[in-house]
Amino acid sequence: MERLYRSSQKAFQELIKVGLVEDTGYKIYSAQATGCAPIINALQKGTDEINPVKPNTIASSIAIGNPADGYYFLQAMGGLGESVTDDKILEGIHPFGPNRGNNYRACWGTEVAVTKKLIQNGKIPPEESIVISVTGNGYKTLAAVARRVEKPLTITATLESFDGTLRTH
């Protein structure tokens, strides 16, 4: 996690150096699922002791219950972060749905939902420019979001079936 934080810092510094963005300062916030938030739990308790947790979240790709470098990440992030429930994660996934040319991914929903929460709680000013960095694909999340999305259309491999589906939808 600290490497992720450091690589994000390096990326911002390189964008500034080559002139693609202004050096107006930046902050990096941490997002975790409530069902697996050992770093955010420590942050909220005001301690630097990371207590391992058993992951219990749909955000499986970020569900690290005992992060090896959690202590160092906590020191590097400067006290900026939040966690959100699985329901909020599902709400946060919505803007990335298949109708936008993407698959769903729970970690994306976590980042979006935490960003909304930080804005609502006044930790990020609403007029501030924000970049939410999301990567990966959504194939790991299909089962977790199945109850929240429309069932896909199934057609036979014929032009007639395709045309008929287009006319009815």
VOKOLTI-964782 format. One record per residue (C-alpha): residue number from 1; chain; x, y, z. Coordinates in pm, 1 decimal. Example, Ala and Ser with C-alpha at 12.3 -4.5 7.8 and 13.67 -1.06 7.14 Angstrom:
<recs>
<rec i="1" ch="A" c1="1230.0" c2="-450.0" c3="780.0"/>
<rec i="2" ch="A" c1="1367.0" c2="-106.0" c3="714.0"/>
</recs>
This chain:
<recs>
<rec i="1" ch="A" c1="0.0" c2="0.0" c3="0.0"/>
<rec i="2" ch="A" c1="281.8" c2="237.6" c3="76.4"/>
<rec i="3" ch="A" c1="423.5" c2="161.7" c3="-269.1"/>
<rec i="4" ch="A" c1="87.2" c2="256.2" c3="-419.3"/>
<rec i="5" ch="A" c1="89.3" c2="580.7" c3="-225.3"/>
<rec i="6" ch="A" c1="449.7" c2="655.4" c3="-322.8"/>
<rec i="7" ch="A" c1="382.8" c2="573.8" c3="-689.8"/>
<rec i="8" ch="A" c1="82.4" c2="808.8" c3="-684.7"/>
<rec i="9" ch="A" c1="300.5" c2="1083.6" c3="-537.5"/>
<rec i="10" ch="A" c1="565.0" c2="1017.9" c3="-802.7"/>
<rec i="11" ch="A" c1="304.4" c2="1029.4" c3="-1079.9"/>
<rec i="12" ch="A" c1="174.7" c2="1368.5" c3="-961.9"/>
<rec i="13" ch="A" c1="528.3" c2="1503.4" c3="-936.9"/>
<rec i="14" ch="A" c1="609.9" c2="1383.5" c3="-1289.5"/>
<rec i="15" ch="A" c1="292.1" c2="1540.9" c3="-1432.9"/>
<rec i="16" ch="A" c1="393.8" c2="1869.2" c3="-1270.4"/>
<rec i="17" ch="A" c1="754.7" c2="1838.8" c3="-1392.2"/>
<rec i="18" ch="A" c1="657.9" c2="1789.7" c3="-1757.3"/>
<rec i="19" ch="A" c1="404.7" c2="2072.6" c3="-1739.0"/>
<rec i="20" ch="A" c1="83.7" c2="1875.0" c3="-1786.5"/>
<rec i="21" ch="A" c1="-62.8" c2="2005.8" c3="-1459.2"/>
<rec i="22" ch="A" c1="2.5" c2="2306.0" c3="-1236.8"/>
<rec i="23" ch="A" c1="175.9" c2="2261.0" c3="-904.3"/>
<rec i="24" ch="A" c1="-117.9" c2="2370.7" c3="-689.6"/>
<rec i="25" ch="A" c1="-60.8" c2="2103.5" c3="-427.4"/>
<rec i="26" ch="A" c1="-235.8" c2="1773.5" c3="-400.3"/>
<rec i="27" ch="A" c1="-364.8" c2="1530.2" c3="-141.2"/>
<rec i="28" ch="A" c1="-400.7" c2="1155.4" c3="-165.4"/>
<rec i="29" ch="A" c1="-693.1" c2="999.0" c3="19.4"/>
<rec i="30" ch="A" c1="-734.8" c2="635.1" c3="119.7"/>
<rec i="31" ch="A" c1="-1049.6" c2="432.6" c3="53.3"/>
<rec i="32" ch="A" c1="-1136.9" c2="100.9" c3="214.7"/>
<rec i="33" ch="A" c1="-1448.7" c2="-110.7" c3="244.9"/>
<rec i="34" ch="A" c1="-1597.8" c2="-106.4" c3="596.1"/>
<rec i="35" ch="A" c1="-1588.2" c2="-487.3" c3="590.1"/>
<rec i="36" ch="A" c1="-1208.9" c2="-477.5" c3="559.7"/>
<rec i="37" ch="A" c1="-1066.1" c2="-146.9" c3="678.6"/>
<rec i="38" ch="A" c1="-770.1" c2="-207.6" c3="910.1"/>
<rec i="39" ch="A" c1="-594.4" c2="113.8" c3="807.5"/>
<rec i="40" ch="A" c1="-903.8" c2="335.4" c3="828.7"/>
<rec i="41" ch="A" c1="-992.5" c2="172.2" c3="1163.4"/>
<rec i="42" ch="A" c1="-650.5" c2="270.8" c3="1301.0"/>
<rec i="43" ch="A" c1="-686.0" c2="620.1" c3="1153.5"/>
<rec i="44" ch="A" c1="-1024.3" c2="669.8" c3="1320.0"/>
<rec i="45" ch="A" c1="-893.6" c2="541.0" c3="1654.5"/>
<rec i="46" ch="A" c1="-597.6" c2="779.0" c3="1635.6"/>
<rec i="47" ch="A" c1="-343.0" c2="498.7" c3="1662.2"/>
<rec i="48" ch="A" c1="-61.8" c2="374.8" c3="1440.5"/>
<rec i="49" ch="A" c1="-129.2" c2="13.6" c3="1540.0"/>
<rec i="50" ch="A" c1="-288.0" c2="-179.6" c3="1255.5"/>
<rec i="51" ch="A" c1="-511.0" c2="-456.6" c3="1392.5"/>
<rec i="52" ch="A" c1="-577.9" c2="-735.0" c3="1139.2"/>
<rec i="53" ch="A" c1="-939.3" c2="-798.2" c3="1038.0"/>
<rec i="54" ch="A" c1="-1112.0" c2="-1085.3" c3="861.0"/>
<rec i="55" ch="A" c1="-1232.2" c2="-950.5" c3="523.1"/>
<rec i="56" ch="A" c1="-1609.1" c2="-935.8" c3="483.8"/>
<rec i="57" ch="A" c1="-1684.5" c2="-726.1" c3="174.9"/>
<rec i="58" ch="A" c1="-1773.7" c2="-751.6" c3="-191.5"/>
<rec i="59" ch="A" c1="-1461.4" c2="-547.0" c3="-269.6"/>
<rec i="60" ch="A" c1="-1243.7" c2="-858.7" c3="-276.5"/>
<rec i="61" ch="A" c1="-959.6" c2="-707.5" c3="-477.9"/>
<rec i="62" ch="A" c1="-886.4" c2="-455.6" c3="-199.6"/>
<rec i="63" ch="A" c1="-982.7" c2="-677.8" c3="95.4"/>
<rec i="64" ch="A" c1="-644.2" c2="-709.4" c3="264.2"/>
<rec i="65" ch="A" c1="-713.8" c2="-779.4" c3="628.1"/>
<rec i="66" ch="A" c1="-351.3" c2="-762.8" c3="740.7"/>
<rec i="67" ch="A" c1="-160.9" c2="-528.9" c3="507.5"/>
<rec i="68" ch="A" c1="212.1" c2="-594.7" c3="531.4"/>
<rec i="69" ch="A" c1="303.7" c2="-227.4" c3="505.7"/>
<rec i="70" ch="A" c1="-12.0" c2="-84.8" c3="663.6"/>
<rec i="71" ch="A" c1="182.2" c2="100.6" c3="933.5"/>
<rec i="72" ch="A" c1="393.9" c2="278.6" c3="673.1"/>
<rec i="73" ch="A" c1="95.0" c2="359.4" c3="455.9"/>
<rec i="74" ch="A" c1="-86.8" c2="506.8" c3="754.8"/>
<rec i="75" ch="A" c1="214.9" c2="731.0" c3="820.3"/>
<rec i="76" ch="A" c1="240.4" c2="837.0" c3="455.7"/>
<rec i="77" ch="A" c1="-127.3" c2="917.6" c3="394.8"/>
<rec i="78" ch="A" c1="-145.5" c2="1196.9" c3="647.9"/>
<rec i="79" ch="A" c1="-480.0" c2="1106.9" c3="807.1"/>
<rec i="80" ch="A" c1="-693.4" c2="1138.0" c3="496.2"/>
<rec i="81" ch="A" c1="-931.1" c2="853.2" c3="428.5"/>
<rec i="82" ch="A" c1="-1263.2" c2="681.5" c3="494.5"/>
<rec i="83" ch="A" c1="-1443.3" c2="351.7" c3="459.6"/>
<rec i="84" ch="A" c1="-1786.2" c2="271.2" c3="315.0"/>
<rec i="85" ch="A" c1="-2035.2" c2="-15.9" c3="338.3"/>
<rec i="86" ch="A" c1="-2099.2" c2="-267.1" c3="61.3"/>
<rec i="87" ch="A" c1="-2433.0" c2="-94.6" c3="-15.4"/>
<rec i="88" ch="A" c1="-2250.1" c2="234.7" c3="-72.2"/>
<rec i="89" ch="A" c1="-1991.4" c2="50.9" c3="-282.5"/>
<rec i="90" ch="A" c1="-2269.4" c2="-84.1" c3="-504.5"/>
<rec i="91" ch="A" c1="-2409.4" c2="268.5" c3="-542.1"/>
<rec i="92" ch="A" c1="-2061.8" c2="393.4" c3="-627.6"/>
<rec i="93" ch="A" c1="-2015.6" c2="131.0" c3="-900.1"/>
<rec i="94" ch="A" c1="-2321.9" c2="252.8" c3="-1091.3"/>
<rec i="95" ch="A" c1="-2150.8" c2="528.0" c3="-1299.7"/>
<rec i="96" ch="A" c1="-1913.4" c2="267.7" c3="-1445.4"/>
<rec i="97" ch="A" c1="-2179.6" c2="23.3" c3="-1563.7"/>
<rec i="98" ch="A" c1="-2176.6" c2="-175.9" c3="-1886.8"/>
<rec i="99" ch="A" c1="-2376.7" c2="95.2" c3="-2064.1"/>
<rec i="100" ch="A" c1="-2061.3" c2="308.5" c3="-2025.4"/>
<rec i="101" ch="A" c1="-1848.9" c2="46.0" c3="-2203.6"/>
<rec i="102" ch="A" c1="-1708.1" c2="-102.7" c3="-1882.5"/>
<rec i="103" ch="A" c1="-1761.6" c2="-392.3" c3="-1649.8"/>
<rec i="104" ch="A" c1="-1829.3" c2="-333.5" c3="-1283.7"/>
<rec i="105" ch="A" c1="-1554.7" c2="-342.4" c3="-1021.8"/>
<rec i="106" ch="A" c1="-1614.4" c2="-308.6" c3="-648.6"/>
<rec i="107" ch="A" c1="-1292.0" c2="-118.8" c3="-581.0"/>
<rec i="108" ch="A" c1="-1412.6" c2="151.9" c3="-824.1"/>
<rec i="109" ch="A" c1="-1734.8" c2="182.2" c3="-628.3"/>
<rec i="110" ch="A" c1="-1534.4" c2="205.3" c3="-306.6"/>
<rec i="111" ch="A" c1="-1330.4" c2="497.0" c3="-439.1"/>
<rec i="112" ch="A" c1="-1636.0" c2="681.5" c3="-572.3"/>
<rec i="113" ch="A" c1="-1838.4" c2="624.2" c3="-253.0"/>
<rec i="114" ch="A" c1="-1550.6" c2="733.3" c3="-27.6"/>
<rec i="115" ch="A" c1="-1500.5" c2="1045.9" c3="-238.7"/>
<rec i="116" ch="A" c1="-1871.4" c2="1131.2" c3="-201.5"/>
<rec i="117" ch="A" c1="-1852.4" c2="1068.2" c3="174.2"/>
<rec i="118" ch="A" c1="-1544.2" c2="1289.8" c3="212.6"/>
<rec i="119" ch="A" c1="-1718.9" c2="1570.8" c3="22.9"/>
<rec i="120" ch="A" c1="-2040.0" c2="1530.9" c3="226.7"/>
<rec i="121" ch="A" c1="-1837.8" c2="1536.3" c3="551.4"/>
<rec i="122" ch="A" c1="-1652.8" c2="1851.7" c3="444.8"/>
<rec i="123" ch="A" c1="-1312.3" c2="1682.9" c3="421.8"/>
<rec i="124" ch="A" c1="-1289.2" c2="1757.5" c3="48.9"/>
<rec i="125" ch="A" c1="-1417.6" c2="2100.4" c3="-56.1"/>
<rec i="126" ch="A" c1="-1695.8" c2="2054.4" c3="-315.1"/>
<rec i="127" ch="A" c1="-1530.7" c2="2298.8" c3="-556.3"/>
<rec i="128" ch="A" c1="-1196.0" c2="2115.4" c3="-547.2"/>
<rec i="129" ch="A" c1="-1075.2" c2="1934.5" c3="-860.3"/>
<rec i="130" ch="A" c1="-1063.4" c2="1561.4" c3="-794.6"/>
<rec i="131" ch="A" c1="-906.5" c2="1270.1" c3="-979.2"/>
<rec i="132" ch="A" c1="-1028.5" c2="924.2" c3="-883.7"/>
<rec i="133" ch="A" c1="-782.5" c2="664.0" c3="-1003.5"/>
<rec i="134" ch="A" c1="-950.4" c2="338.3" c3="-1101.2"/>
<rec i="135" ch="A" c1="-781.4" c2="43.1" c3="-1270.3"/>
<rec i="136" ch="A" c1="-849.1" c2="-319.4" c3="-1358.0"/>
<rec i="137" ch="A" c1="-1156.8" c2="-489.9" c3="-1496.4"/>
<rec i="138" ch="A" c1="-1484.1" c2="-596.2" c3="-1345.1"/>
<rec i="139" ch="A" c1="-1487.1" c2="-967.7" c3="-1409.8"/>
<rec i="140" ch="A" c1="-1419.1" c2="-1044.2" c3="-1041.0"/>
<rec i="141" ch="A" c1="-1727.4" c2="-849.9" c3="-932.0"/>
<rec i="142" ch="A" c1="-2003.0" c2="-996.2" c3="-1147.6"/>
<rec i="143" ch="A" c1="-2151.8" c2="-1218.8" c3="-875.1"/>
<rec i="144" ch="A" c1="-2142.6" c2="-938.8" c3="-617.1"/>
<rec i="145" ch="A" c1="-2338.6" c2="-693.9" c3="-831.3"/>
<rec i="146" ch="A" c1="-2576.7" c2="-938.2" c3="-1000.5"/>
<rec i="147" ch="A" c1="-2869.1" c2="-837.8" c3="-776.9"/>
<rec i="148" ch="A" c1="-2825.6" c2="-468.8" c3="-868.5"/>
<rec i="149" ch="A" c1="-2799.5" c2="-482.3" c3="-1248.2"/>
<rec i="150" ch="A" c1="-3031.0" c2="-584.0" c3="-1529.7"/>
<rec i="151" ch="A" c1="-3002.4" c2="-937.6" c3="-1660.3"/>
<rec i="152" ch="A" c1="-2816.3" c2="-948.2" c3="-1992.5"/>
<rec i="153" ch="A" c1="-3011.3" c2="-1019.9" c3="-2308.1"/>
<rec i="154" ch="A" c1="-2954.6" c2="-1362.2" c3="-2459.7"/>
<rec i="155" ch="A" c1="-2990.2" c2="-1410.3" c3="-2832.4"/>
<rec i="156" ch="A" c1="-2908.7" c2="-1689.9" c3="-3072.3"/>
<rec i="157" ch="A" c1="-2625.3" c2="-1639.5" c3="-3314.9"/>
<rec i="158" ch="A" c1="-2839.9" c2="-1522.9" c3="-3607.8"/>
<rec i="159" ch="A" c1="-2902.4" c2="-1184.1" c3="-3765.9"/>
<rec i="160" ch="A" c1="-3277.0" c2="-1237.4" c3="-3728.5"/>
<rec i="161" ch="A" c1="-3244.7" c2="-1286.4" c3="-3352.0"/>
<rec i="162" ch="A" c1="-3020.0" c2="-982.2" c3="-3325.4"/>
<rec i="163" ch="A" c1="-3255.4" c2="-763.3" c3="-3530.4"/>
<rec i="164" ch="A" c1="-3559.2" c2="-887.1" c3="-3334.0"/>
<rec i="165" ch="A" c1="-3387.5" c2="-802.6" c3="-3004.8"/>
<rec i="166" ch="A" c1="-3299.7" c2="-454.1" c3="-3131.2"/>
<rec i="167" ch="A" c1="-3661.4" c2="-387.4" c3="-3228.5"/>
<rec i="168" ch="A" c1="-3801.4" c2="-493.3" c3="-2890.4"/>
<rec i="169" ch="A" c1="-3545.2" c2="-311.8" c3="-2671.1"/>
</recs>
